[in-house]
Amino acid sequence: MRDLARLPKAHLHLHFTGSMRPATLTELAAGHRMRLPAALTEGDPLQAPHDERGWFRFQRLYDAARACVRSEADMRRIVAEAAADDAAEGSGRLEIQVDPTSYAPFVGGITPALELVLDEARTASARTGVEVAVVVAASRTRHPLDARTLARLAARYAGDGPGDVVGFGLSNDERRGDTEDFAPAFRIAAGAGLALVPHGGELLGPDHVRSVVEHLHPDRLGHGVRTAEDPRVLAELVERGVAFEVCPASNVSLGVYAEHGHVPLRTLAEAGATVALGADDPLLFRSRLVAQYETARRVHGFDDDALAELARGSVRASRAADATKQRLLAGIDAWLAAPA
């Protein structure tokens, strides 16, 4: 079998804090004299029920990890290590998602917080060869006016290269907030040419996906797996060209599906959807990017041709410049042409 770590790919769904290496979190916590919950220090992936109690457990752990990121050096380290880890897994393009609000108090505000992430993204890109761009994400748990502020900030740094903002997202519990209230923020982002990449269709089903599509007009849908529950909604998204950022390990860890074989990866692919596999929050789910491809191979029966097509989908759905896309697509063809 061909080595999946050598398959060129783009990584489009990775959260800033959730990208941390467990060892890095332990060191940051010790340096700031903070105590971590045991679930963040043990080696097992999170296993939470698919209900609000399960999400609360996930969010509590995520917040505990995020609280350990308290300086410019901490933030730069996370970006640098995320790029290095992606480079080791064959990723040629990383679009890492960050909400600068949480880190702003430690670095002088949301603008400095975003700028230092962008600056380190440029430095890490040059060092690793992985193009690192940024998706600015608002949270459903905050007021929609906060989302507009972040959208305006993201628009100021819009571009398609390393260290540029390439997209605008909406994360956190899909059951919180009214989707339509975030539409003005997404209009601001669309006016700046940013990719619109809200979460949807993981915790809630096809009806919620319809609302996200109607009000936020996504280019990519964070997760989107439960769209498969309604073939009509799935067909509509395929027709619109909406890509799916599918993160199998997180779907299982958060109890959306009981086991990996239940994730409708093949259903999406056979419907003609563009699928980009992502690791989401490997700090909590203990599963990085290549592991998602390994799951597609081992559990869902994707052969190397189908795996190469998943990688192509990730590249095409990225906001990389055409030259970068062509280079990565050529690399995928070369990977497939090489002896198994």
N, C-alpha and C positions, 0 to 999 in steps of 0.2 A: 504493500500500500504506500502511496505517496505521503510524504511528510507534510502534515497540515500546517506546521509552523513555518514551512517554506512557501506556502500558498499566499501570494500577495492579496491583500484585502484592506478594506477601510473599516474603521471602528466608529460607529455613529451613535452608540448609546452607552455612555460611561459617565457616571456622576463623579464630581470632583472629590468630595470626601470619601465616597464609596470606592474610589479607585485605590485608596491607600493600601500599602503592604501592611499586613498585621504587625510585623516587626517595627515598622515605622510608627504605627499608632502606639505601640508599647513604649517606644523611646520618647515620643512626644508627651505622653501621659506622665512618664517618670520625670521628664525635664520640667514640666509645669506642676509637678506634685499633685496630680489628679488621679483619682481611683477609677478604674474601669470596671464595668459589669463583667462578671465571669464569662458571659456568652461572647464577649468580644476578644477574650484571650484564649479561649479553648479553640481547638482546631476544627470543630464540626460546623457545617453550614447551618444557618438559621432555619428552623422549621416552625412556621407559624400557621395557625388556622386562618381560613379565608373568611374573616369577619373583622369587625372593627377592633376587637380585642387583639387579634393577630397583627393588624396594622399598627396599633398602639405599641405593641412590643417591638416591632421593627423600627418605628419612629423613635422610640425611647433609646434604642441602641445606636441609631444613626446620630441622634442629637448628642449622645455621650461621646461619640467619636469626633463629631464636629466641634465640640467644646474644647477639644485638645489642640485645635488649630488656632494659634493665638499670636502669630507673628508673620512678618513678611518671609522670614526664612522657612517657616513651616509651610507656607503656601507654595513657595518656589520649589521646595523639596517634593511636594506632592505632584506638581506638574512634571518635574524632571523625571521622577520615578515612573510616572504613568507612561511617559514617552519611551523610556528605556524598556519597560515591560512590554509595551506594544511592539517595539522594534524586534524583541526576541521572539515574538509570535507572528512575524510576517506582516504586520500592519504597516502600510505605507501612508496612511492618512488617519488621524485621530481628531474627532470633533468632540471635545470634552465639554460637559455641561456643568455650569456653575451659576449659583445665585450669590452674587457678591455681598448681599445684605448681611449674611451671618458673620462674615469676616471683617466687615467694615469698621467695627469699633476698635479693632486692634491695629489698623493701618491708616486711619484717618478719613474713612468714608468709603462709600461704594465706588466712587470713581478711582481712587488709588487702589482699591482692592481689585477691580477689574484690570486696571492698567498693569499691575505687577503680574497678574496671571498671563496677560497677553505678552508682556515682555519676556517672561520665562518660557512661554510657548515658542517664541522666536528662537531663543537660545537653545532650547531642547531640540527644536527641529534641526538646527544646524549641526548639533552634536550627534544626533541619533539617525538622521536621515528620514525620520517620520515627520510628515507635515502635521503640526499640531495647530488646529484652529479651535474656536470657542463658540459654544452655544450659551447664551445668557438665558436663564430660566427663572420665571416668576413662580410663586407658590400659590396654590389654591387656598391655603390657610390664611393668607394675608389679604388685605383690601385690594380690590381691583385697581385703585389709584396707584398702589405700589407697583403693580404690573406696568402701568403706563410709564412710570418713572424709569423702570428698568428697560422698557422698550426704547425710550428716547436715548438712554445711555448706550444701549446696544447699537442703535443706529449711528451714533457718532463714530464707531469703530468698525463699521461694516466693510467687508472685503472678502476675498476668497483664498488668500494666502496664509502662510504660517503667521501666527500671532494676530490674526484678524478675527472679528466676530462674524460668524457665517449664518447664525440662526437664532431664533427666539422660541423658547419653549414654555410649557406650563406643567409643573410637576406636583407631587404630593398626592394625597388621598383624593381619588376621583369623586368620592362621595361628598366632598366639601366644596362649597361655593357654587354659584350659578355660572355655567359655562358662558352664557351670553354676556355676562358682565365683563368678561375679559376680552371681548371682541374689539373694543377700541385700542387696547394695547397691541393686539395682533395687526390691526390696520396700520398702526405706526410702524411696526416692524416690516410689514409688507411694503410700505412706501419706501423703505430703505433698501429693499431688495433682499432682505434676509429670508432664509428658509423658515417656514412656520412648522414647528415640530412639537406640538403638545402631546402629553400623555393621554391615552384613552384606550378603552377596550381591553383593560386587564382586570381591574377590580369590578367594573361594570360591563354590561353586555352591549349588544348591537344598538339598542335605543339610545344609549349614551354616545355611542360612536356617531350616530346620526346627528346628534346635537353638536358634537365637536366639529363635524364636517360642515354643518350648516352655519355655525357661528364663527369658527376659527379658520376654516379653509386650509387645512394642513397640507403641506407638501410631503411630510413624513408623519407617521403616527407612532408615538412611543408605545411599544408593545402591540396593541391592536389585535391580539390573538383571539379575543372573544368575538370579533367580527365574524369568525368562521361559523358561529352559531346561527347566522342568518345569511343564506346564500345570496339573497338579493342585495343586502348591504355590502357583502364582500364584492359582488360583481360591480356595484356602483363605485367602490373605492378603486378597484382595478381599472375600471374605465376612466376614472379621474386621474390615474397615474400616481395615486398616493402610495408611498413606500411604507413598509412595515419594519419597525426596529424590534425584532423579536429576540427576547432574552430568556431562553428556556430554563436556565437554572433558577432565575428569580421567580418565574412562574410557579415552579414546584416549591421553592422555599417559602413563598407567601401563600401556599395552599390553593392557588388558582386551579391547579391540576394536581391530582394525587401522586402522579408519577410522570417521568419524562415522556413515556410513550403516549400520554394523553395530550401533550402539547400539539396543536393542529398544524405543525410545520408543513407536513406534506399537503394538507388541505389547501393552505395558502399558496404553496408553490404550484400545485396542480391547477389552481384557479387563475394562474397567470400573474400573481402578485409579485412585485419587486420586494424581496426580503433581504434585510441587512441584519445579520446576527450581531448581538452585543452582549457584553458581560454585566451591564447595569451597575451593580455594587459588589464587586468581588470581595471586598473587605468582609461583608456579612454573608455572602452566598458561597464564598470559597471556591469560585469557579471563574476562570478568566476566559479570554476570547477564544483561544484554540479549543478549550473544552466544549464550547458551544458547537463548534464544527465537528468535534469528536462525537458529540451526542447525536448530531444529524447523521453521521456515518453509522454509528453503532446501534442506535435505538431506532432511527427512522429509515434506515436502509438507503441513504443517499450514496450513490456511487461517486467516483471522482468527477465525472462530468457534471453531476448535479451539484456537488460541492463547489466546483468551479463557477457554476452559474450563481450560486449564493454569493460568492466573492465578487463576481461581476455586478450583481445587484447592489452590493454595498458600495462599490466604487461609483456606479452610475447615480446612486441616490445621494452621494456626498455633494458638497458644494466646492469641491476641488476645481482648480482651473483645468481647462481641456487638456493641456499638456500633461498634467499629473494623471488625469484619468487615462489618457492614452498609454502612458508609461506603465501604470498598474495593470491595465487590461492586457497589454502585451506580455507582462510578467505572468499573468494568469494563464494565458495561452501557452507560454513556455513551460510552466509547471505541468500543464496537462499533457504536453507533447513529450515530456521527459519520461524515461522508463519508470514503471511503477516499482 
